[in-house]
Amino acid sequence: MYNSPANDKSSKIKRTVLKIILTAIIWLVPLPGHAVFFRLDGDRLWLQADQVPLADVLGQFTQLNVVVQVDPDIRETVEAAFRGVNLDDALNKLLDPYDYVITWKMLRGPLGRVPKLQKIEVYRPGNRQNVRPLPQPPARFQVTRGVAGNQPEFIRDELLVGAAPGTTYAQFKALMDQVGGMIVDAEPGLGIYLIRFPAGVHVENILERLARHPLIAHAELNYAHRLPPPPTHRPSVQVRPKIAPPADGSVPVAVLDSGLDPAVGIGPLVTAAWDAVAPEQALSDPSGHGTQMALLASGVLAADGLQPGATPLPLVAIRSFDDQGVTSNFALFQALAYAAEAGARVVNLSWGSETDTPFLREAVERAAAQGLLVVAAAGNQPSGRPVYPAAYSAVIAVGGIDSSGQPWAQSNHGAFVDLSAPAFATLPGGSSGAPGSYAGTSISAATVAHALGQYLNRHPTATAREALKALQDALTPPSGPNYGKGILDHAALQRLLAP
C-alpha cells in the first residue's frame, strides 16, 4: 500500500499525540481520595498534586524503596506541578518552609554507577532529632496474573531488565523515559535492574516492546513464589530446644524463608541476618515457617528418625517472603547474594513453584558457581511435574519419606528429584500453627542442608562438588523410583559423618 507524503505526515502527528497521551497516563498514580502524577528517575522528579497531604506524596517515594522520615508534627497539604525537574529544586519548593536532608547511594551494574535516592528526612528547622519513620502498611508484594489472568503470578507494575553490552546509562535512561519506567534497584552480580512503573501500567505490553529493543539483552516479569502450606498432624507439647553456641570457625548454613522469630531463642547461632522484604526493619518472622526451617537447618532440632547434632551450626537468616508468604525473583537474587557475602556454603530453599524463569536459573547457577550448595524442596503435591528452583541442575532437589521409610504420599516425584529425606518433624509453633508434628518436603530439604553443613564443617577444605559426592555415596539405596538416587536416613547420615 502506498502512503502519500501528506498521509505519512498525518500518521506521524497521530503517533506523536498518542505517545503524549500514553506518557501522561502512565504518570497517573492513584492515592486514597486523591490523584497525583509521580515519577522519579535518578535526580529528576515528575509530580503533579492538588491539595494532597504531604505524607501521601512522600509515601510515593517509599514505593521506590526510599526510606522516608518526617517530623510527625508536619501535617501539610501540598500543590505541585513538576515535569522532569531537578529533585533538589523540586523539594525546595515542595517542602518550604521545612528543612530536609536527602541521602544518595550508587547502584553498581553494567550501566556503571547509577544514582539512586536512598533516604529523605523532613523536619522543622533545627528539629532534625524529631524525625520518625513515615507510617507505612506492612511490606507486601502485590501480585497479579496479568491483564488476561493467565500468567504465572508476578509482581504488579515491575519488570526485571538486563541491558545489552555497551549500553550507557544515558541511553538506558532515555529508554526508560519513553516507557515510563523507574530504576528501583540493581543486582550487580547478575547485571539485572528492577524497574517499577506507576500503578495500572500494562507491563506485559512494555515487556514485549523492551524484549525487541536493541539496548536490552533480556527482560522478564518479576515472577512471584509462595511458601508451601505444610500440613500439621497430631498436636504435641511445646518443644523447647536447647541452644549451645556453634564452634569457632564454623561455616554457616543460610535459610532463605519467612525470617526468624527472635522469641525462639536461637539468636546466638545467627552470624548474619537481613530482611530482603523490608531492609530497614529488624528481622522477624510473620508466619513461623522460616523459624521452623532455621531450627532444622542449624541442627537445633532434627526430623523424625534423626538425632540433633551435638553442636548446632551457625545460621544466616534471611527473610525473603512477606507476611502473606510471597516473594519475588528480585528479592531472591538479593538474598542469594547476601548469603554468599555472609560466608554461607549451604543455602536452604524450602519452597518452590512451577514457574521456570531464565533469571532465576541464572541466579542459582551463579550461586553454585561461587561454591554454594543450593538445596530446595521438591514440593508437596505428587504431580510429577518439575518444581523450581529444585528442578534446576545446579540445585539439589529433595523429596520426602514418611516414618516407615516409604515415599511420603504427598511428596512430589520425578526425574528432577535427587534424593529423599524424612518429611516429618515435631516443631514449635510456626507456619501459623501450634506446636506439633509437621510434614513437608520443606523439612526434607532443611534436613539435607544441615547434613551438608555438618559435612563441610568436619571437612573444611572439601569443595562443594566433593561434599555432594560424599552425600551421594552415603545414601541408603532406593527401593523404588520415587526416591531419587537414594535416601538420607539415620544410617546414611552416620556414614556421611563417619570419621
MOPE-V156832 format. One record per residue. N is the residue number from 0. RES is the residue in one small letter. BURIAL is I if it has 24 or more other C-alpha atoms within 12 Angstrom, else O. Layout:
# MOPE-V156832
N;RES;BURIAL + N;RES;BURIAL
This chain:
# MOPE-V156832
0;m;O + 1;y;O + 2;n;O + 3;s;O + 4;p;O + 5;a;O + 6;n;O + 7;d;O + 8;k;O + 9;s;O + 10;s;O + 11;k;O + 12;i;O + 13;k;O + 14;r;O + 15;t;O + 16;v;O + 17;l;O + 18;k;O + 19;i;O + 20;i;O + 21;l;O + 22;t;I + 23;a;I + 24;i;I + 25;i;I + 26;w;I + 27;l;I + 28;v;I + 29;p;I + 30;l;O + 31;p;O + 32;g;O + 33;h;O + 34;a;I + 35;v;I + 36;f;I + 37;f;I + 38;r;I + 39;l;I + 40;d;I + 41;g;I + 42;d;I + 43;r;I + 44;l;I + 45;w;I + 46;l;I + 47;q;I + 48;a;I + 49;d;O + 50;q;O + 51;v;I + 52;p;I + 53;l;I + 54;a;I + 55;d;I + 56;v;I + 57;l;I + 58;g;I + 59;q;I + 60;f;I + 61;t;I + 62;q;I + 63;l;I + 64;n;I + 65;v;I + 66;v;I + 67;v;I + 68;q;I + 69;v;I + 70;d;I + 71;p;O + 72;d;O + 73;i;I + 74;r;O + 75;e;I + 76;t;O + 77;v;I + 78;e;I + 79;a;I + 80;a;O + 81;f;I + 82;r;I + 83;g;I + 84;v;I + 85;n;O + 86;l;I + 87;d;I + 88;d;O + 89;a;I + 90;l;I + 91;n;O + 92;k;O + 93;l;I + 94;l;I + 95;d;O + 96;p;O + 97;y;I + 98;d;I + 99;y;I + 100;v;I + 101;i;I + 102;t;O + 103;w;O + 104;k;O + 105;m;O + 106;l;I + 107;r;O + 108;g;I + 109;p;I + 110;l;I + 111;g;O + 112;r;O + 113;v;I + 114;p;I + 115;k;I + 116;l;I + 117;q;I + 118;k;I + 119;i;I + 120;e;I + 121;v;I + 122;y;I + 123;r;O + 124;p;O + 125;g;O + 126;n;O + 127;r;O + 128;q;O + 129;n;O + 130;v;I + 131;r;O + 132;p;I + 133;l;I + 134;p;O + 135;q;O + 136;p;O + 137;p;O + 138;a;I + 139;r;I + 140;f;I + 141;q;I + 142;v;I + 143;t;I + 144;r;O + 145;g;I + 146;v;O + 147;a;O + 148;g;O + 149;n;O + 150;q;O + 151;p;I + 152;e;I + 153;f;I + 154;i;I + 155;r;I + 156;d;I + 157;e;I + 158;l;I + 159;l;I + 160;v;I + 161;g;I + 162;a;I + 163;a;I + 164;p;O + 165;g;O + 166;t;O + 167;t;O + 168;y;I + 169;a;O + 170;q;O + 171;f;I + 172;k;I + 173;a;O + 174;l;I + 175;m;I + 176;d;I + 177;q;I + 178;v;I + 179;g;I + 180;g;I + 181;m;I + 182;i;I + 183;v;I + 184;d;I + 185;a;I + 186;e;I + 187;p;I + 188;g;I + 189;l;I + 190;g;I + 191;i;I + 192;y;I + 193;l;I + 194;i;I + 195;r;I + 196;f;I + 197;p;I + 198;a;I + 199;g;O + 200;v;I + 201;h;I + 202;v;I + 203;e;I + 204;n;O + 205;i;I + 206;l;I + 207;e;O + 208;r;O + 209;l;I + 210;a;I + 211;r;O + 212;h;O + 213;p;O + 214;l;I + 215;i;I + 216;a;I + 217;h;I + 218;a;I + 219;e;I + 220;l;I + 221;n;I + 222;y;I + 223;a;I + 224;h;I + 225;r;I + 226;l;I + 227;p;I + 228;p;I + 229;p;I + 230;p;I + 231;t;I + 232;h;O + 233;r;O + 234;p;O + 235;s;O + 236;v;O + 237;q;O + 238;v;I + 239;r;O + 240;p;O + 241;k;O + 242;i;I + 243;a;O + 244;p;I + 245;p;I + 246;a;O + 247;d;O + 248;g;O + 249;s;I + 250;v;I + 251;p;I + 252;v;I + 253;a;I + 254;v;I + 255;l;I + 256;d;I + 257;s;I + 258;g;I + 259;l;I + 260;d;I + 261;p;O + 262;a;O + 263;v;I + 264;g;O + 265;i;I + 266;g;I + 267;p;O + 268;l;I + 269;v;I + 270;t;I + 271;a;I + 272;a;I + 273;w;I + 274;d;I + 275;a;I + 276;v;I + 277;a;I + 278;p;I + 279;e;O + 280;q;O + 281;a;O + 282;l;I + 283;s;I + 284;d;I + 285;p;I + 286;s;I + 287;g;I + 288;h;I + 289;g;I + 290;t;I + 291;q;I + 292;m;I + 293;a;I + 294;l;I + 295;l;I + 296;a;I + 297;s;I + 298;g;I + 299;v;I + 300;l;I + 301;a;I + 302;a;I + 303;d;I + 304;g;I + 305;l;I + 306;q;I + 307;p;I + 308;g;I + 309;a;O + 310;t;I + 311;p;I + 312;l;I + 313;p;I + 314;l;I + 315;v;I + 316;a;I + 317;i;I + 318;r;I + 319;s;I + 320;f;I + 321;d;I + 322;d;I + 323;q;I + 324;g;I + 325;v;I + 326;t;I + 327;s;I + 328;n;I + 329;f;I + 330;a;I + 331;l;I + 332;f;I + 333;q;I + 334;a;I + 335;l;I + 336;a;I + 337;y;I + 338;a;I + 339;a;I + 340;e;O + 341;a;I + 342;g;I + 343;a;I + 344;r;I + 345;v;I + 346;v;I + 347;n;I + 348;l;I + 349;s;I + 350;w;I + 351;g;I + 352;s;I + 353;e;I + 354;t;I + 355;d;I + 356;t;I + 357;p;I + 358;f;I + 359;l;I + 360;r;I + 361;e;I + 362;a;I + 363;v;I + 364;e;I + 365;r;I + 366;a;I + 367;a;I + 368;a;O + 369;q;I + 370;g;I + 371;l;I + 372;l;I + 373;v;I + 374;v;I + 375;a;I + 376;a;I + 377;a;I + 378;g;I + 379;n;I + 380;q;I + 381;p;O + 382;s;O + 383;g;O + 384;r;I + 385;p;I + 386;v;I + 387;y;I + 388;p;I + 389;a;I + 390;a;I + 391;y;I + 392;s;I + 393;a;I + 394;v;I + 395;i;I + 396;a;I + 397;v;I + 398;g;I + 399;g;I + 400;i;I + 401;d;I + 402;s;O + 403;s;O + 404;g;I + 405;q;I + 406;p;I + 407;w;I + 408;a;I + 409;q;I + 410;s;I + 411;n;I + 412;h;I + 413;g;I + 414;a;I + 415;f;I + 416;v;I + 417;d;I + 418;l;I + 419;s;I + 420;a;I + 421;p;I + 422;a;I + 423;f;I + 424;a;I + 425;t;I + 426;l;I + 427;p;I + 428;g;I + 429;g;I + 430;s;I + 431;s;I + 432;g;I + 433;a;I + 434;p;I + 435;g;I + 436;s;I + 437;y;I + 438;a;I + 439;g;I + 440;t;I + 441;s;I + 442;i;I + 443;s;I + 444;a;I + 445;a;I + 446;t;I + 447;v;I + 448;a;I + 449;h;I + 450;a;I + 451;l;I + 452;g;I + 453;q;I + 454;y;I + 455;l;I + 456;n;I + 457;r;O + 458;h;O + 459;p;O + 460;t;O + 461;a;O + 462;t;I + 463;a;I + 464;r;I + 465;e;O + 466;a;I + 467;l;I + 468;k;O + 469;a;I + 470;l;I + 471;q;I + 472;d;O + 473;a;I + 474;l;I + 475;t;I + 476;p;O + 477;p;I + 478;s;O + 479;g;O + 480;p;O + 481;n;I + 482;y;I + 483;g;I + 484;k;I + 485;g;I + 486;i;I + 487;l;I + 488;d;I + 489;h;I + 490;a;O + 491;a;I + 492;l;I + 493;q;O + 494;r;O + 495;l;I + 496;l;I + 497;a;O + 498;p;O
